[in-house]
Amino acid sequence: VHVLRGAVANVLGQRKVTEPGIGKMSVHIDEAPSPQQIARLETAANREVSEDAEFLEFEMERAEAEGHFGQQVYDLYAPREGEVLVSVVRIPDWDVSVCPKTHVESTGPIGESRRQPTSFDGAIRQLELMFRLL
């Protein structure tokens, strides 16, 4: 569940929008998931979104963020060298990440999503999922 919640937080909080209504999620995993596992992820992601979890956004000193959350806070974004303050996005009991982008206030307004094509890069153990927000 923790990995799933982190993945959902990434698609909602750190998605790279390539066009309106499209989100991109990157998840670090050891091997490519089966089509059945991907389908379960989509179902679970929509269920988690419906919880309307709140996004908390705040700035804190980089050293403090690392002390509280560890290096995993940089899972998808690394601050520039010398950057002292970082923007932190947290969904309580889900995930926390450093991210300089703008976010929604909670997961509820995102609504349902449908999975688009996926790709897995075994060399860096990264699964990329595209979602179309309905």
Phi, psi and omega in degrees: 000321180299316179297318179298313181297321176298319179295317178296318178300321180295316182293327182271320187266330185237022183293146175262114183275117179267337173199161182305131176087004179246133176238149179239130181237134175246132181230132177271118179220163185282328181213161182297133178283158177284163175302325178293321178293322178296317179298320178294323177299316179299314180298314181293322179299315179295323177295316180295319180300321182295347177291346180057046179292142183280138171268128174253127178239131180202161175257146174208163178294141183306314181298322179292318178299316179295322179294321181281318191245349181079181183292339180296347176296343179258031186300326181234353180215127176250128178297157177293153177302134180087352179290122184267315178265138177235151175270124183249136175242129182226135168248106184309136180068008179242290191199160173217136181210152169278129181202124182274002184276171177273144184229161174286166181282331179205170183283335184307311182297344179298321181076194183282151177229158176236134181291141174251192181303150179242159173216148180233127177253103183294332182296321180251006179053054182232127175259129175248127179241136174253137179235139171258122180280128184273000000 
